[in-house]
Amino acid sequence: MQKLVTSLWFVDCAEEAVKFYVAIFKNSHIKRILRYSEAGPEPVGKVMSIDFQLEGQDFLAINSSAEFRFSPAISLVVNCVDQAEMDAIWEQLAADPNQGQCGWLEDKYGLSWQIVTPQAIDLIASPNPAKAAAVAQAMFAMKKLDLEALQRAHDAA
């Protein structure tokens, strides 16, 4: 049992969203779907919650008609191995692949994601302040992260 589980509130689309996420990430699956009963407050048989895993991480999807929306103040970080994986995840997750900022995107359900690699984090965390600043400046101009451009900014500083 995972001690801490992220709970995600969906407005009448939890099952669709969870199936979307599970299809994108390897090592992911739906563990259990609970449905509303006669006890309410939603119609009998409607999905109430879904326990699922993405890349081995446990999540709980709540499904309700009550209006609670996601905020960019909370996001899920996807640590990718390389540019190709970042590109693939970005294209699959982004509601609009031309939107986003600094590797952040919003999916069609309103959930925010950060698509990164350890290499990008290492570049922006350079112990050389001039190199770190150059990488940060380059990153702030990007939507999806571009590792080659970040490396060029680092090397040029």
N, C-alpha and C positions, 0 to 999 in steps of 0.2 A: 504494500500500500504506500503510495506516495504521500508524504506528509502535507505538502502544500499543493493545491490544485487551483488552476486559474478557471474562474467561472465567467462565461461569456453569455450575455443576454441578447437574444435575437427576438425581433418582433415578427412572429408568425413565419419564420423561415429557418429555424434551427436545423431541421433535418436536411434541407437543401444545402445549407452552408456547410454542415459537417461532412456531407458526402463530397462536396466540392473540395474541402481541405484534405480529406483522406485520399482523394484521387491524386492530389498534387505531391504529397509527401510520402516517401518510402517509410517502411516500418511504422505504419499508421493503420488504425482500424477503429471501428465502432465497437465498444464493449457492451453497452446496454442502452436500450431505449425504454423510457417510462412514459406511460400515457395517462392523461387525465381520466379519472373515474367519475362516478356519480357524485362524489364529494365536491367536484368543481375545482376552481371557479371557471374553467374553460369547458368547451364541449367534450363530452365523453369520447374517448378514442384519440383526441388530438394529442400530438407529442407534447409532453410536459418537460422532459429533460433527456439529454443524451450524454452518457459517459463515453469518452473517446480518447484515443491517443494519437498524437502527431510526433513522429520520430521518437517514440518511447515516452513522451511527456504527456501526463494525464491532463485532461481538460473536462469541464462540465459545460454543456450548452443548455441554457434555459430557454424555453420557448413560451412566449406569452403575447397576448395582444396589447399588453401595457407598454406604453411608449417610453422606453429607456434606450437612449442612443449611445453608441460608442463615441469616444473623444480621442483625438490624436495625443492627448496627454498620457494615454496608455497604448503601448504597441508591443507586438511580438517581434523579437529579433531572430532572424534566420541567418545563422553562420554558414556561409557557403564556402566550398573548397576553392573555387576559382571563378573567373569572369564568366565562363560558360554556364556554370550553375546559377550564378546571379542573374544572368540574362534569361535563362529558362524559367526560374522562379518568378522573376519580375513580370514576364510576359503572361504567365498563367494567373498570377494573383491580382495584378493591377486592374482596377476597374477602367482606368484610362492610362495606358502605358506611357503617354506623353505628359502625364502629371506627376507630381511628387517633388521631393526636395531632399537632397543629401542622402539618397538611398532609402528614403521613406516613401511608402505608397499607401493608398487606401484601396481596399478591395470592394467588390460590388455590394457587400453587406455593411460597409462603413467601418470595418476594422482596420486599424493602422498596423503596418508591418515595416520593419527595418531590414533591408536586404544588404548584408555586409559580408566581408571576408576578414579573417585575421590579418591578412596582408595589408588591407586598407587601414585597419585599426592601428597596426604597427607603424605605418607611415605617418598617420596623424599624431601618433604618440611619440614621435621622434624626440630623442633627448636634445637634439639641436633645435633651439627655438625658431630659428629662421626657416629651417626645413619644415617643422611642424606648422608654422604659420602659412608657408607656401602651399602645403597640402590642404590645410583648412580652407584657404581662399579658393583653391581649385574645386574642392568638394562643395563649397557653398554655391557654386555656379552650376552644379550638376543636378539632374533629376535622379536617374539611375547612376550608381557609382561606376566609374570607368577606371579600372586598376592601372592601365597603361598611362592615362593622363595624370593620375595621382602620382605614379612613379616618376614621370617626367617633371612634374612640379617639384617633387622632393629632390631629384637629382640636379635640377637647375638652380636650386637655392644655395 
